Amino acid sequence: MKNTVASILQDTKTAGWLVAELSHHFSTEALWQQALGLGLTARLWHAERGHAKEYVALLRTGWQSPAAKACALAAQLTPSERAQLETFFAFACDGLMSLLDVFRDAVLKKNPTAGELGRHLLTTRDDLACVGLVLDLAGSSASVQLNGLDRACLSDGALWHDVILPDTYSARLGAVSWQDPEAWWGAVYAG
């Protein structure tokens, strides 16, 4: 699987943060990075303000939006790619569970790194949402692993109230907070 920013975004007016993230993910042929880029596009691409009408007109001609194109490409994973991605996904879920333990400890000890750890945890959870969507579209049920992970992340709600996330704005987490209202990590970020 090798996609490029140009092949996915197709000259659309796209938020700068998303172009930058996709440039990073699509700069390599690594399966995880490619899947992450497809998932980000499928979940968070939207018509930029002032350009929605031109995209609606294009859709009437059979044009495929970047989000729809990313979904179609995700559904075309080979069985080998899907199996490999499922293995990576399981390891990433385990890694996030370990990060949650480190984060919980940092918050309880009032460690100044807790905010950065929390933001990293939220971004990593979004990575898993993106790759999980790709796996779902490819016919996998691996994303059910996220249910237990989410229960663990939310089991101590006070934990998220006791941490101060960094002041620097994350356009990605901001986009999650308004484009995916069911994503608890976006709501936590938005405060």
N, C-alpha and C positions, 0 to 999 in steps of 0.2 A: 504494500500500500504506500503510495507516494503522492501526496497532494501538495499543492502550492497555494499560497495566499491568492494569487491571481486566478487560479482555476476555481477556487471556491467563491471568492467575493465578486468576481466578474465585473469590475469597474463600478461597483455600487458605492454610494457614499456611506461609509462605515465609520463608526466611532474610532477615534485614534487609538484608544486603549486596546480595543479588540484587534485592530490591525497589528499592533505591536505584539500582543500575545500570540496571535496566529503566526506571525512571522517567526517567532521563537519556536513554536511547536512544529511548524511545517518545514523548518530549516533542516530537519533530520529525517531519516527514514525509520527511526525507532518507532515501533508499533504503538507503544504507550503514548508518545508525543503526538503521533498522527491521530490516534483515537481521541486524545484530549482536545486537539484542535477541532475535530469534527463535532465532538460533543459541545464544546463552547459555542461553535457556530449554530448548531441546532437549537441550543437552549437560549442563547443571548443575542443573536443577530436580530436587528430590527431596522426598519427604515428610519433613517435620520430625519429629524424634524425638518419639515419643508419638502421632503422628497417622497412622501407616502403616495401621493397621487400618481407620480410617474411610475412607481412600482406596481400600483394597482392596474394601470393601463398595460404594463408589460405582462402582468399575470394573465390578462385577458387574451394575450397572444400566445400563451403556452409557455412563457418564460418561467424558469424555475428559480425561486429565491435562493440565496445562499443557504438559508436554514433548511429548505426542502432538499437542496442538492446534498447537503451534509447528511441528512437523514437517509437519502437514497444510497449514498456511498457507504454509510455505516451498515446498511442492510446487506451489502455485498461482501462482507468479510468472508474469507474462505474458512472452512472448518478448522484448518490449522491455525490461522490467525485468531480465530475466536477462542480456541483452546489456550493458546499462548496468552491472550489478553485476559482470560478468566484466571489464569495462574497469577499473572501480575496483579490483577484486581484483588485477589485474596491476600496477597502479600501486602498490598497497599492498605487494605482494611485493617490487617494486623498492626501495621505500622502506625496507623491513626489511633488505634486503641492504646498503643504504647505511648504515643504523644499525649493522649488524653490523661494518662497517669502522671506524666511529667508536668503537664499543665496544672492538674488538680493540686499536685504537691507545691508547685510554685505559687499558686493563688493562696493556699492555706498558710504558707510560710511568708506571705507578702513579699515575695521575691520580685524585684523590679523588672525582671524579664517576663513576668506573667503576661503582660499586655501583648508583647511581640509573639509569645508562644500561642496566645489565644487567637491572634489574627492569623498566624500560620495554620493553626488548626482549622479555622473557618475556611481559609483558601484551599487547604488540602481536602476538606469535606466537599467543597465545590468541584475540585478535580475529580473526586469519586462520583459525584453526580453526573458529570460529563461523560466519563468513561462508562459508567453504569448505563446511561442512556444508549450509548453506542452498542453495548452488549445486548441490551433489551431489543434494539432494532435489528440486531443480528440473530435474534432468536434464543438468546441465553437467558437463564433465570438467575445469573450470578448476583444481580443487583439486590436480591432479597437479603443479602448479607448486610446491607445498609440499615435494615430495620433494627437489628440488635445494636449496631454501632450508634444509631441515633438515640435509642433508649439510654445507652450508657452516657452519651454526651449531654442528655437532658435530665438525667436522673437526679442531679443536684442543681436545680435551677438557680439557687442562690450563688453558685459558683460563677455564673456569668454576670451576676449583678455586682460581684465583689472585685471584678477586674476592670481596669481602665485600658481600653484598646488604644493603640498609638493614634496621635492626632492626624497623621498623614492620611489623606483620603485614598481609598482603594476604589477606583472606578469599577473594577470588576465586582467587588462585593456590593457596591452601591447599585449596580445594574441588577444583581441577583435580588436585592431587597425589593425592587419595584417590578421586575419582570417575572419573578418566580415567588409569589407570595407564600407558597407552601413550604419553601425552603427555610427551615428554622435558622440556619446560619446567616442568611440575609437579614432576617428580623433581628437577630442578636447584633449584627454589625450596625444596623440602622438605629439600634438602641430603643 
